[in-house]
Amino acid sequence: MARHIYVHNPFCVRKCPYCDFYSVTDCSCAEAFYKAAVREVKLIGSVTDENTGTNLLTDIDNKDTVYFGGGTPTVPDSRFVCELLGEIKKAFNIAPDAEITIEANPSSVTSEKLTEYLQAGFNRISLGVQSLDDEVLKVLGRLHDSKGAIDALKKISDAGFTNISADLITGVPGETLDGIKRDIGTFRDLGVKHISTYSLMLEEDTPFYDRYNKTIEEYISPELEREMYHGTRAFLNESGYETYEISNSCMPGFRSIHNSSYWNSCEYFAIGAGAHGFLGDMRYGHRDDVRAYIEEMNTITSDTYKAFLEGNVSGLKLLYIEEELSREDKMREVAFLRLRTSDGILLDEFKKVFGVEFEDVFADEVKTNIEKGLLERKERTLRLTRSGLDLANVVIKDFL
Ligand code: SF4
C-alpha cells in the first residue's frame, strides 16, 4: 500500500502580498521546529502499522510520495530538512522508487543546497517562479527577478534534478497572454517537465485583497481571464505539455504522483504547523502556530497521538479534526476532486467503491450539466467539456 506524506515547512523570507498559506518570516525557531517534526514522525511511526495508508479510489501509480511544501522549505538550513526526510524514510519504510518533492523559491536555492537535497533523496523540485516578466514579479512582490528564476532553473538541472516543476500565476494586473506564452517557451527550453498555472486569487486578509478587491476587473475582466486560461492551456498543449488537471500540465510521464494521490482520495499523513492530512473518515489539521507546534510535539504522548489519529481525542492545542466524512461526503468529494482531472470520474470504479451508480446518486446534476454541454460521458467516464472547464467551479458546486 503506497504511503503519502505531506510536510508543511512554515518559514519564508518575506510574506508575498497575495499569499494566504501559513508561513512566518521569523526563522529563529527553525531548528526547534524541525526537531519537533522529527518527533512527530517518530510518533506517527510508532502508532501506525504497515496497513495504514488505505485508499478510497485506485491509487493509480501506487508509489510512495513525500512532499515538502510550505512556506519555503529551501529557506531553513538544508541539514534540518534532509534529516527530517531521513527520519520519514525510516519511520514509514518509504520505497526506493518513491517520488520525493521539495518546493523551492529562486531566491533561496544554492548549488550546495541542491546537491544536499539530491543526496538526501529528493528527486523532484517545484520552483515558485510565478512569472518571468519583471514587471509582473514586482506587482506580485516576489523577491526574485526573471534572471534570478532562470539562473535557479539552470542550477537545478546542473545539480542533477530531472523532474522539475515550475509555478506560473495568471491573471496578474499587467500580465499578457503573450508574456505567459514566452514564459512557457522558456520553461520548456530549460527542461521544465511540469507546469502548474494558478489564477491569481484575492484572498481575504491579504494586502492584495485590500489593494485589488474593488478594482480587479478593471485589470482582468472575466472574459480576459477565460481567454488567458484557454490561450495558456492551448499553448501548453502545443508545447508538448499534457493538461491532466485544471491547473497542472506536464510532459508525458511527469504527472505529480503526490498531487494525483489527493485527486484519487488517497490517505495522507500531515507533519508540521499548518499541515493538513486525511486518514480514514477524518480530515485533520495542525493549527497555524509554529510555537504551539513545537510545544505540543515535545509534550504529547504516543498514546494521545494514537488516540487522536483514531479520532478519539479532541481539545489538543494544535492537532484538530477538521471534518468527519460521511459516505455521502466521500461521494461528493470524488465528484469534486475527479472532475478537476482530465481522466474524470471513472464510473465503474465509483460503483465498485460505493456500490451505487454515480449517475443514480447525482442524477439531476449529471443530466443538467450534460444538457448544458458542460459535462460529457464517454463510455464509463464522465468529465468536463471544454465549456465545462470554463465554468468548472460552477459545475463542481452543483455536486457539493
Ligand atoms: S514564498 Fe510562497 S509560501 Fe512564502 S509567502 Fe510567498 S507565496 Fe507564500
Residues whose N, C-alpha, C, O or C-beta is under 5 A from the ligand:
A	BS01	SF4	C12 R14 K15 C16 C19 F21 S23 G70 G71 T72
